[in-house]
């Protein structure tokens, strides 16, 4: 998955009038997803027929569409071409919510727990990043991870010899050149780079657990007008979570299919799952969403986005976008709430009420 944020100038240029995602009762819905370990289940739900079965239960149709470019998938959702999209908490806050599209985190699927890493060539620690350039995808979760890593040792980006914007497609080749001394990237690139005996992982997302969150988000107005859309999505998702997390022949077959679709084998995919904190049980996802840590994380994320100038057009502060959590808790501007964490449908799954 290319966890890339929109460039600030692009984000500020967005002025969308949602077309599909409108507040009316409907029977046909579309959601988008892109390649990443925690989002491979969406493709399998479409191909296996599990999604169709759950949609038919509620008398609706849900089409799950793979978009090769992650940023484009979020842009299309923001423009109203899709009713939902797989996205990280940071990208959801900066792109649709920052652009004024009221969005609900319907399924909190996992958080990165080692899939993202700061890697140095040769011996050393985080302090040794001072004075050298770092290659990464700018304005991405890699950029965020670097900021958190530097802060942990009292450094900041200004202490580096700059960051060099490098596409994920070029990252492995770049690390093999003499000029590149440090990179920040995500799996499966991390696993490949760490096969180099000179590669030294200094800091990973496991050092900031729960901060890089992978979700299925949906348009809030569409959700409110069409609760069966949410019930079908959530029901299908947790049926597959139970299957995937088992060692049954069906579970192995499902993970094998996802591995092949993401360009690896079963062992490679299982290794990526091992560094991903999947919420197989909906009750665990609910507990995470209701935790006191989540608002703290989102405040940190908002501050990073504001510092980078990508928290919505004309954002006067890191509090520009309001974020709502269970129990009536809000961070940011309560008059501009455009991101909502709603665990109610996941709770229905936990209670067996779907």
C-alpha atoms as a printed R data frame, in Angstrom:
    type eleno elety resid chain resno       x       y      z
1   ATOM     1    CA   UNK     A     1   0.000   0.000  0.000
2   ATOM     2    CA   UNK     A     2   1.283   3.452 -0.829
3   ATOM     3    CA   UNK     A     3   0.424   5.295  2.366
4   ATOM     4    CA   UNK     A     4   0.856   8.673  0.707
5   ATOM     5    CA   UNK     A     5  -0.843  11.861  1.758
6   ATOM     6    CA   UNK     A     6  -1.929  14.486 -0.711
7   ATOM     7    CA   UNK     A     7   0.548  17.280 -1.289
8   ATOM     8    CA   UNK     A     8  -0.585  20.405  0.500
9   ATOM     9    CA   UNK     A     9  -1.296  22.297 -2.702
10  ATOM    10    CA   UNK     A    10  -3.437  19.459 -4.009
11  ATOM    11    CA   UNK     A    11  -5.375  19.154 -0.768
12  ATOM    12    CA   UNK     A    12  -6.119  22.865 -0.772
13  ATOM    13    CA   UNK     A    13  -7.385  22.665 -4.337
14  ATOM    14    CA   UNK     A    14 -10.025  20.059 -3.518
15  ATOM    15    CA   UNK     A    15 -13.543  21.402 -3.643
16  ATOM    16    CA   UNK     A    16 -15.759  18.383 -4.002
17  ATOM    17    CA   UNK     A    17 -19.489  18.064 -4.399
18  ATOM    18    CA   UNK     A    18 -20.264  14.452 -3.443
19  ATOM    19    CA   UNK     A    19 -22.450  12.664 -5.978
20  ATOM    20    CA   UNK     A    20 -22.900   9.069 -4.866
21  ATOM    21    CA   UNK     A    21 -22.415   9.749 -1.176
22  ATOM    22    CA   UNK     A    22 -25.621  11.706 -0.611
23  ATOM    23    CA   UNK     A    23 -28.081  11.549  2.251
24  ATOM    24    CA   UNK     A    24 -30.730   9.324  0.710
25  ATOM    25    CA   UNK     A    25 -31.911   5.756  1.064
26  ATOM    26    CA   UNK     A    26 -30.290   3.539 -1.547
27  ATOM    27    CA   UNK     A    27 -29.774  -0.105 -2.346
28  ATOM    28    CA   UNK     A    28 -26.480   0.065 -4.259
29  ATOM    29    CA   UNK     A    29 -23.144   1.028 -2.719
30  ATOM    30    CA   UNK     A    30 -19.474   1.048 -3.680
31  ATOM    31    CA   UNK     A    31 -16.363   0.969 -1.498
32  ATOM    32    CA   UNK     A    32 -12.733   1.192 -2.585
33  ATOM    33    CA   UNK     A    33  -9.602  -0.475 -1.263
34  ATOM    34    CA   UNK     A    34  -5.901  -0.717 -2.121
35  ATOM    35    CA   UNK     A    35  -3.121  -3.227 -1.513
36  ATOM    36    CA   UNK     A    36  -1.898  -3.493  2.083
37  ATOM    37    CA   UNK     A    37  -1.684  -6.415  4.485
38  ATOM    38    CA   UNK     A    38  -4.602  -5.226  6.620
39  ATOM    39    CA   UNK     A    39  -6.817  -4.399  3.654
40  ATOM    40    CA   UNK     A    40  -6.353  -7.544  1.570
41  ATOM    41    CA   UNK     A    41  -9.511  -8.972  3.168
42  ATOM    42    CA   UNK     A    42 -11.623  -6.485  1.186
43  ATOM    43    CA   UNK     A    43 -10.553  -8.021 -2.102
44  ATOM    44    CA   UNK     A    44 -11.222 -11.507 -0.770
45  ATOM    45    CA   UNK     A    45 -14.677 -10.493  0.459
46  ATOM    46    CA   UNK     A    46 -15.570  -9.483 -3.094
47  ATOM    47    CA   UNK     A    47 -14.035 -12.518 -4.797
48  ATOM    48    CA   UNK     A    48 -15.266 -15.150 -2.325
49  ATOM    49    CA   UNK     A    49 -18.896 -14.075 -2.392
50  ATOM    50    CA   UNK     A    50 -18.984 -13.371  1.350
51  ATOM    51    CA   UNK     A    51 -19.838  -9.720  0.715
52  ATOM    52    CA   UNK     A    52 -22.621 -10.673 -1.689
53  ATOM    53    CA   UNK     A    53 -24.198 -12.994  0.872
54  ATOM    54    CA   UNK     A    54 -24.247 -10.303  3.550
55  ATOM    55    CA   UNK     A    55 -25.538  -7.670  1.142
56  ATOM    56    CA   UNK     A    56 -28.349  -9.964  0.010
57  ATOM    57    CA   UNK     A    57 -29.301 -10.502  3.643
58  ATOM    58    CA   UNK     A    58 -30.158  -6.809  3.825
59  ATOM    59    CA   UNK     A    59 -31.578  -6.486  0.326
60  ATOM    60    CA   UNK     A    60 -28.757  -4.330 -1.002
61  ATOM    61    CA   UNK     A    61 -25.768  -4.586 -3.323
62  ATOM    62    CA   UNK     A    62 -22.233  -3.685 -2.245
63  ATOM    63    CA   UNK     A    63 -19.449  -3.535 -4.831
64  ATOM    64    CA   UNK     A    64 -15.871  -3.638 -3.527
65  ATOM    65    CA   UNK     A    65 -13.434  -2.084 -6.007
66  ATOM    66    CA   UNK     A    66  -9.644  -2.302 -5.943
67  ATOM    67    CA   UNK     A    67  -7.868   0.958 -6.805
68  ATOM    68    CA   UNK     A    68  -4.173   0.531 -7.553
69  ATOM    69    CA   UNK     A    69  -3.207   3.990 -6.301
70  ATOM    70    CA   UNK     A    70  -3.970   4.517 -2.613
71  ATOM    71    CA   UNK     A    71  -4.149   8.307 -2.829
72  ATOM    72    CA   UNK     A    72  -6.473   8.097 -5.801
73  ATOM    73    CA   UNK     A    73  -8.812   5.807 -3.873
74  ATOM    74    CA   UNK     A    74  -9.172   8.418 -1.124
75  ATOM    75    CA   UNK     A    75  -9.576  11.225 -3.654
76  ATOM    76    CA   UNK     A    76 -12.351   9.305 -5.405
77  ATOM    77    CA   UNK     A    77 -14.089   8.684 -2.083
78  ATOM    78    CA   UNK     A    78 -13.751  12.355 -1.160
79  ATOM    79    CA   UNK     A    79 -15.234  13.325 -4.523
80  ATOM    80    CA   UNK     A    80 -18.259  11.130 -3.835
81  ATOM    81    CA   UNK     A    81 -17.439   8.373 -6.323
82  ATOM    82    CA   UNK     A    82 -17.373   5.818 -3.515
83  ATOM    83    CA   UNK     A    83 -19.359   5.460 -0.310
84  ATOM    84    CA   UNK     A    84 -16.387   4.134  1.661
85  ATOM    85    CA   UNK     A    85 -12.649   3.576  1.384
86  ATOM    86    CA   UNK     A    86  -9.846   1.803  3.224
87  ATOM    87    CA   UNK     A    87  -7.600   4.470  4.743
88  ATOM    88    CA   UNK     A    88  -5.351   5.267  7.686
89  ATOM    89    CA   UNK     A    89  -6.460   7.555 10.496
90  ATOM    90    CA   UNK     A    90  -3.963  10.203  9.378
91  ATOM    91    CA   UNK     A    91  -4.988  10.209  5.731
92  ATOM    92    CA   UNK     A    92  -8.678  10.271  6.659
93  ATOM    93    CA   UNK     A    93  -8.135  13.319  8.852
94  ATOM    94    CA   UNK     A    94  -6.085  15.190  6.267
95  ATOM    95    CA   UNK     A    95  -7.944  14.435  3.026
96  ATOM    96    CA   UNK     A    96 -11.720  13.869  3.312
97  ATOM    97    CA   UNK     A    97 -12.203  15.309  6.808
98  ATOM    98    CA   UNK     A    98  -9.819  18.188  6.088
99  ATOM    99    CA   UNK     A    99 -11.743  18.859  2.873
100 ATOM   100    CA   UNK     A   100 -15.057  19.061  4.711
101 ATOM   101    CA   UNK     A   101 -16.434  15.590  3.940
102 ATOM   102    CA   UNK     A   102 -18.021  14.243  7.121
103 ATOM   103    CA   UNK     A   103 -16.562  10.746  7.495
104 ATOM   104    CA   UNK     A   104 -17.104   7.908  9.973
105 ATOM   105    CA   UNK     A   105 -14.566   5.255 10.916
106 ATOM   106    CA   UNK     A   106 -16.906   2.274 10.646
107 ATOM   107    CA   UNK     A   107 -14.371  -0.549 11.062
108 ATOM   108    CA   UNK     A   108 -11.115  -0.137 12.959
109 ATOM   109    CA   UNK     A   109  -9.338  -3.115 11.468
110 ATOM   110    CA   UNK     A   110  -5.807  -2.985 12.830
111 ATOM   111    CA   UNK     A   111  -2.819  -0.853 13.666
112 ATOM   112    CA   UNK     A   112   0.697  -1.158 12.336
113 ATOM   113    CA   UNK     A   113   2.859  -2.918 14.905
114 ATOM   114    CA   UNK     A   114   6.194  -3.128 13.121
115 ATOM   115    CA   UNK     A   115   5.183  -2.842  9.453
116 ATOM   116    CA   UNK     A   116   6.711   0.646  9.220
117 ATOM   117    CA   UNK     A   117  10.377   1.280 10.052
118 ATOM   118    CA   UNK     A   118  13.219   3.799 10.165
119 ATOM   119    CA   UNK     A   119  16.244   1.993  8.725
120 ATOM   120    CA   UNK     A   120  19.880   3.074  8.881
121 ATOM   121    CA   UNK     A   121  22.641   1.638  6.733
122 ATOM   122    CA   UNK     A   122  25.306   0.351  9.113
123 ATOM   123    CA   UNK     A   123  25.701   0.578 12.877
124 ATOM   124    CA   UNK     A   124  24.242   3.403 14.942
125 ATOM   125    CA   UNK     A   125  21.160   4.744 16.645
126 ATOM   126    CA   UNK     A   126  18.539   7.406 16.072
127 ATOM   127    CA   UNK     A   127  20.966  10.097 17.212
128 ATOM   128    CA   UNK     A   128  23.140   9.220 14.209
129 ATOM   129    CA   UNK     A   129  20.454  10.494 11.858
130 ATOM   130    CA   UNK     A   130  21.512  14.039 12.748
131 ATOM   131    CA   UNK     A   131  23.285  15.671  9.847
132 ATOM   132    CA   UNK     A   132  22.410  13.042  7.229
133 ATOM   133    CA   UNK     A   133  19.608  12.911  4.637
134 ATOM   134    CA   UNK     A   134  16.706  10.490  5.011
135 ATOM   135    CA   UNK     A   135  14.802   9.031  2.042
136 ATOM   136    CA   UNK     A   136  11.055   8.553  2.423
137 ATOM   137    CA   UNK     A   137   7.702   9.250  0.828
138 ATOM   138    CA   UNK     A   138   7.067  12.812  1.927
139 ATOM   139    CA   UNK     A   139   3.834  13.642  3.740
140 ATOM   140    CA   UNK     A   140   3.160   9.968  4.403
141 ATOM   141    CA   UNK     A   141   2.934   7.825  7.514
142 ATOM   142    CA   UNK     A   142   6.674   7.265  6.975
143 ATOM   143    CA   UNK     A   143   7.164  11.000  7.453
144 ATOM   144    CA   UNK     A   144   5.050  10.824 10.600
145 ATOM   145    CA   UNK     A   145   7.028   7.837 11.904
146 ATOM   146    CA   UNK     A   146  10.284   9.718 11.344
147 ATOM   147    CA   UNK     A   147   8.967  12.717 13.270
148 ATOM   148    CA   UNK     A   148   7.962  10.500 16.180
149 ATOM   149    CA   UNK     A   149  11.313   8.698 16.111
150 ATOM   150    CA   UNK     A   150  13.325  11.921 16.124
151 ATOM   151    CA   UNK     A   151  11.220  13.368 18.916
152 ATOM   152    CA   UNK     A   152  11.948  10.300 21.057
153 ATOM   153    CA   UNK     A   153  15.628  11.292 21.194
154 ATOM   154    CA   UNK     A   154  15.188  15.054 21.312
155 ATOM   155    CA   UNK     A   155  15.793  15.669 17.608
156 ATOM   156    CA   UNK     A   156  13.637  17.249 14.901
157 ATOM   157    CA   UNK     A   157  13.579  17.225 11.119
158 ATOM   158    CA   UNK     A   158  15.668  20.404 11.047
159 ATOM   159    CA   UNK     A   159  18.529  18.404 12.591
160 ATOM   160    CA   UNK     A   160  18.722  16.216  9.482
161 ATOM   161    CA   UNK     A   161  20.399  17.052  6.204
162 ATOM   162    CA   UNK     A   162  16.899  17.158  4.778
163 ATOM   163    CA   UNK     A   163  14.419  14.526  3.682
164 ATOM   164    CA   UNK     A   164  14.523  13.222  0.129
165 ATOM   165    CA   UNK     A   165  11.161  12.413 -1.405
166 ATOM   166    CA   UNK     A   166  11.469   8.887 -2.793
167 ATOM   167    CA   UNK     A   167   8.620   6.831 -4.209
168 ATOM   168    CA   UNK     A   168   7.923   3.483 -2.633
169 ATOM   169    CA   UNK     A   169   8.583   1.884 -6.028
170 ATOM   170    CA   UNK     A   170  12.172   3.198 -5.935
171 ATOM   171    CA   UNK     A   171  12.919   2.683 -2.236
172 ATOM   172    CA   UNK     A   172  14.620  -0.727 -2.382
173 ATOM   173    CA   UNK     A   173  16.857   0.295 -5.266
174 ATOM   174    CA   UNK     A   174  17.685   3.582 -3.544
175 ATOM   175    CA   UNK     A   175  18.823   1.833 -0.368
176 ATOM   176    CA   UNK     A   176  21.297  -0.183 -2.416
177 ATOM   177    CA   UNK     A   177  23.089   2.954 -3.664
178 ATOM   178    CA   UNK     A   178  26.076   4.471 -1.844
179 ATOM   179    CA   UNK     A   179  24.414   7.878 -1.516
180 ATOM   180    CA   UNK     A   180  21.450   6.680  0.539
181 ATOM   181    CA   UNK     A   181  22.218   6.289  4.225
182 ATOM   182    CA   UNK     A   182  18.775   6.031  5.805
183 ATOM   183    CA   UNK     A   183  15.216   5.314  4.692
184 ATOM   184    CA   UNK     A   184  11.765   5.167  6.214
185 ATOM   185    CA   UNK     A   185   9.223   2.882  4.575
186 ATOM   186    CA   UNK     A   186   6.618   0.162  5.108
187 ATOM   187    CA   UNK     A   187   6.068  -3.522  4.399
188 ATOM   188    CA   UNK     A   188   6.641  -5.429  2.221
189 ATOM   189    CA   UNK     A   189   9.548  -3.064  1.442
190 ATOM   190    CA   UNK     A   190  10.811  -3.168  5.033
191 ATOM   191    CA   UNK     A   191  11.166  -6.945  4.985
192 ATOM   192    CA   UNK     A   192  13.094  -6.838  1.715
193 ATOM   193    CA   UNK     A   193  15.442  -4.048  2.823
194 ATOM   194    CA   UNK     A   194  16.154  -5.750  6.146
195 ATOM   195    CA   UNK     A   195  17.465  -8.769  4.254
196 ATOM   196    CA   UNK     A   196  20.549  -6.612  3.599
197 ATOM   197    CA   UNK     A   197  23.071  -7.392  6.383
198 ATOM   198    CA   UNK     A   198  23.940  -3.671  6.581
199 ATOM   199    CA   UNK     A   199  20.340  -2.645  7.238
200 ATOM   200    CA   UNK     A   200  19.634  -1.604 10.818
201 ATOM   201    CA   UNK     A   201  16.058  -0.949 11.956
202 ATOM   202    CA   UNK     A   202  16.253   1.914 14.453
203 ATOM   203    CA   UNK     A   203  12.580   2.556 15.132
204 ATOM   204    CA   UNK     A   204   9.350   0.892 14.021
205 ATOM   205    CA   UNK     A   205   5.640   1.408 14.385
206 ATOM   206    CA   UNK     A   206   5.831  -1.108 17.236
207 ATOM   207    CA   UNK     A   207   7.478   1.729 19.191
208 ATOM   208    CA   UNK     A   208   4.320   3.838 18.788
209 ATOM   209    CA   UNK     A   209   1.606   1.169 19.028
210 ATOM   210    CA   UNK     A   210  -1.881   2.251 18.102
211 ATOM   211    CA   UNK     A   211  -0.875   5.400 16.223
212 ATOM   212    CA   UNK     A   212  -0.913   4.200 12.590
213 ATOM   213    CA   UNK     A   213  -4.450   2.852 12.329
214 ATOM   214    CA   UNK     A   214  -5.980   1.106  9.300
215 ATOM   215    CA   UNK     A   215  -9.722   1.525  8.868
216 ATOM   216    CA   UNK     A   216 -12.734   1.304  6.591
217 ATOM   217    CA   UNK     A   217 -14.301   4.737  6.590
218 ATOM   218    CA   UNK     A   218 -17.673   5.689  5.110
219 ATOM   219    CA   UNK     A   219 -19.565   8.856  4.325
220 ATOM   220    CA   UNK     A   220 -21.454   9.836  7.489
221 ATOM   221    CA   UNK     A   221 -24.607  11.043  5.720
222 ATOM   222    CA   UNK     A   222 -24.784   7.850  3.663
223 ATOM   223    CA   UNK     A   223 -24.304   5.798  6.823
224 ATOM   224    CA   UNK     A   224 -27.073   7.586  8.688
225 ATOM   225    CA   UNK     A   225 -29.514   7.172  5.804
226 ATOM   226    CA   UNK     A   226 -28.535   3.554  5.135
227 ATOM   227    CA   UNK     A   227 -27.679   1.622  8.306
228 ATOM   228    CA   UNK     A   228 -28.049  -1.703  6.466
229 ATOM   229    CA   UNK     A   229 -25.052  -0.721  4.344
230 ATOM   230    CA   UNK     A   230 -22.983  -0.595  7.526
231 ATOM   231    CA   UNK     A   231 -24.463  -3.827  8.890
232 ATOM   232    CA   UNK     A   232 -23.582  -5.689  5.707
233 ATOM   233    CA   UNK     A   233 -20.005  -4.372  5.596
234 ATOM   234    CA   UNK     A   234 -19.335  -5.081  9.250
235 ATOM   235    CA   UNK     A   235 -20.983  -8.493  9.186
236 ATOM   236    CA   UNK     A   236 -18.978  -9.601  6.152
237 ATOM   237    CA   UNK     A   237 -15.735  -8.260  7.607
238 ATOM   238    CA   UNK     A   238 -15.980 -10.125 10.905
239 ATOM   239    CA   UNK     A   239 -17.083 -13.348  9.273
240 ATOM   240    CA   UNK     A   240 -13.824 -13.199  7.327
241 ATOM   241    CA   UNK     A   241 -11.805 -12.171 10.403
242 ATOM   242    CA   UNK     A   242 -12.950 -15.340 12.171
243 ATOM   243    CA   UNK     A   243 -12.012 -17.385  9.116
244 ATOM   244    CA   UNK     A   244  -8.612 -15.738  8.566
245 ATOM   245    CA   UNK     A   245  -7.527 -16.113 12.160
246 ATOM   246    CA   UNK     A   246  -8.174 -19.841 12.172
247 ATOM   247    CA   UNK     A   247  -5.812 -22.632 11.151
248 ATOM   248    CA   UNK     A   248  -8.575 -24.373  9.261
249 ATOM   249    CA   UNK     A   249  -8.128 -25.326  5.624
250 ATOM   250    CA   UNK     A   250 -10.525 -22.522  4.709
251 ATOM   251    CA   UNK     A   251  -8.540 -19.996  6.722
252 ATOM   252    CA   UNK     A   252  -5.247 -21.037  5.149
253 ATOM   253    CA   UNK     A   253  -6.837 -20.902  1.702
254 ATOM   254    CA   UNK     A   254  -8.142 -17.386  2.365
255 ATOM   255    CA   UNK     A   255  -4.754 -16.091  3.535
256 ATOM   256    CA   UNK     A   256  -3.033 -17.823  0.612
257 ATOM   257    CA   UNK     A   257  -5.344 -16.069 -1.843
258 ATOM   258    CA   UNK     A   258  -4.633 -12.720 -0.171
259 ATOM   259    CA   UNK     A   259  -0.904 -13.409 -0.252
260 ATOM   260    CA   UNK     A   260  -0.975 -14.099 -3.972
261 ATOM   261    CA   UNK     A   261  -3.080 -10.999 -4.623
262 ATOM   262    CA   UNK     A   262  -0.502  -8.873 -2.790
263 ATOM   263    CA   UNK     A   263   2.475 -10.367 -4.618
264 ATOM   264    CA   UNK     A   264   3.871 -12.674 -1.956
265 ATOM   265    CA   UNK     A   265   3.365 -16.211 -0.647
266 ATOM   266    CA   UNK     A   266   1.571 -17.487  2.458
267 ATOM   267    CA   UNK     A   267   4.711 -17.301  4.612
268 ATOM   268    CA   UNK     A   268   5.363 -13.737  3.468
269 ATOM   269    CA   UNK     A   269   1.801 -12.652  4.135
270 ATOM   270    CA   UNK     A   270   1.705 -14.336  7.539
271 ATOM   271    CA   UNK     A   271   4.968 -12.530  8.398
272 ATOM   272    CA   UNK     A   272   3.323  -9.204  7.565
273 ATOM   273    CA   UNK     A   273   0.288 -10.137  9.657
274 ATOM   274    CA   UNK     A   274   2.670 -10.833 12.549
275 ATOM   275    CA   UNK     A   275   3.728  -7.167 12.537
276 ATOM   276    CA   UNK     A   276   0.135  -5.995 12.263
277 ATOM   277    CA   UNK     A   277  -2.120  -5.820 15.315
278 ATOM   278    CA   UNK     A   278  -5.251  -7.184 13.687
279 ATOM   279    CA   UNK     A   279  -8.496  -6.852 15.609
280 ATOM   280    CA   UNK     A   280  -9.834 -10.295 14.793
281 ATOM   281    CA   UNK     A   281 -12.472  -9.995 17.519
282 ATOM   282    CA   UNK     A   282 -14.874  -7.033 17.156
283 ATOM   283    CA   UNK     A   283 -14.892  -6.603 20.947
284 ATOM   284    CA   UNK     A   284 -11.168  -5.773 20.797
285 ATOM   285    CA   UNK     A   285 -11.784  -3.181 18.075
286 ATOM   286    CA   UNK     A   286 -14.520  -1.619 20.214
287 ATOM   287    CA   UNK     A   287 -12.234  -1.480 23.254
288 ATOM   288    CA   UNK     A   288  -9.513   0.185 21.194
289 ATOM   289    CA   UNK     A   289 -11.953   2.739 19.768
290 ATOM   290    CA   UNK     A   290 -13.296   3.542 23.224
291 ATOM   291    CA   UNK     A   291  -9.850   3.846 24.822
292 ATOM   292    CA   UNK     A   292  -8.557   7.100 26.271
293 ATOM   293    CA   UNK     A   293  -5.441   6.691 24.135
294 ATOM   294    CA   UNK     A   294  -7.240   7.232 20.814
295 ATOM   295    CA   UNK     A   295  -8.037  10.953 21.315
296 ATOM   296    CA   UNK     A   296  -4.446  11.515 22.446
297 ATOM   297    CA   UNK     A   297  -3.185   9.819 19.285
298 ATOM   298    CA   UNK     A   298  -5.417  11.890 17.037
299 ATOM   299    CA   UNK     A   299  -4.241  15.118 18.669
300 ATOM   300    CA   UNK     A   300  -0.638  14.100 17.936
301 ATOM   301    CA   UNK     A   301  -1.570  13.270 14.344
302 ATOM   302    CA   UNK     A   302  -3.397  16.582 13.903
303 ATOM   303    CA   UNK     A   303  -0.368  18.491 15.200
304 ATOM   304    CA   UNK     A   304   1.886  16.711 12.699
305 ATOM   305    CA   UNK     A   305  -0.482  17.464  9.827
306 ATOM   306    CA   UNK     A   306  -0.766  21.107 10.810
307 ATOM   307    CA   UNK     A   307   3.009  21.465 11.107
308 ATOM   308    CA   UNK     A   308   3.300  20.071  7.567
309 ATOM   309    CA   UNK     A   309   0.614  22.427  6.264
310 ATOM   310    CA   UNK     A   310  -1.786  19.679  5.187
311 ATOM   311    CA   UNK     A   311  -4.641  19.803  7.699
312 ATOM   312    CA   UNK     A   312  -7.192  21.333  5.346
313 ATOM   313    CA   UNK     A   313  -7.318  24.588  3.442
314 ATOM   314    CA   UNK     A   314  -6.576  27.615  5.597
315 ATOM   315    CA   UNK     A   315  -6.358  25.616  8.824
316 ATOM   316    CA   UNK     A   316  -5.523  28.181 11.540
317 ATOM   317    CA   UNK     A   317  -4.374  25.599 14.070
318 ATOM   318    CA   UNK     A   318  -4.077  21.884 14.760
319 ATOM   319    CA   UNK     A   319  -7.609  22.079 16.182
320 ATOM   320    CA   UNK     A   320  -9.120  22.944 12.785
321 ATOM   321    CA   UNK     A   321 -10.923  19.628 12.226
322 ATOM   322    CA   UNK     A   322 -13.119  18.268 14.987
323 ATOM   323    CA   UNK     A   323 -12.907  14.552 15.759
324 ATOM   324    CA   UNK     A   324 -15.683  12.799 17.688
325 ATOM   325    CA   UNK     A   325 -15.203   9.685 19.816
326 ATOM   326    CA   UNK     A   326 -17.524   7.418 21.815
327 ATOM   327    CA   UNK     A   327 -19.021   8.959 24.919
328 ATOM   328    CA   UNK     A   328 -19.308  12.435 23.454
329 ATOM   329    CA   UNK     A   329 -15.584  13.152 23.643
330 ATOM   330    CA   UNK     A   330 -14.322  15.574 20.990
331 ATOM   331    CA   UNK     A   331 -10.895  16.873 20.048
332 ATOM   332    CA   UNK     A   332 -10.325  19.763 17.695
333 ATOM   333    CA   UNK     A   333 -13.111  22.179 16.775
334 ATOM   334    CA   UNK     A   334 -16.486  20.879 18.027
335 ATOM   335    CA   UNK     A   335 -18.152  23.145 15.445
336 ATOM   336    CA   UNK     A   336 -16.259  21.494 12.581
337 ATOM   337    CA   UNK     A   337 -16.537  17.773 13.325
338 ATOM   338    CA   UNK     A   338 -15.752  15.855 10.142
339 ATOM   339    CA   UNK     A   339 -14.261  12.624 11.497
340 ATOM   340    CA   UNK     A   340 -16.193  10.311 13.792
341 ATOM   341    CA   UNK     A   341 -15.143   7.075 15.476
342 ATOM   342    CA   UNK     A   342 -18.372   5.094 15.837
343 ATOM   343    CA   UNK     A   343 -17.994   1.600 17.377
344 ATOM   344    CA   UNK     A   344 -21.730   0.867 17.429
345 ATOM   345    CA   UNK     A   345 -21.740  -1.480 14.425
346 ATOM   346    CA   UNK     A   346 -18.631  -3.301 15.619
347 ATOM   347    CA   UNK     A   347 -20.438  -3.689 18.953
348 ATOM   348    CA   UNK     A   348 -23.361  -5.254 17.104
349 ATOM   349    CA   UNK     A   349 -20.931  -7.778 15.621
350 ATOM   350    CA   UNK     A   350 -19.501  -8.475 19.064
351 ATOM   351    CA   UNK     A   351 -23.011  -9.005 20.447
352 ATOM   352    CA   UNK     A   352 -24.098 -11.228 17.560
353 ATOM   353    CA   UNK     A   353 -26.776  -8.737 16.543
354 ATOM   354    CA   UNK     A   354 -26.027  -8.521 12.825
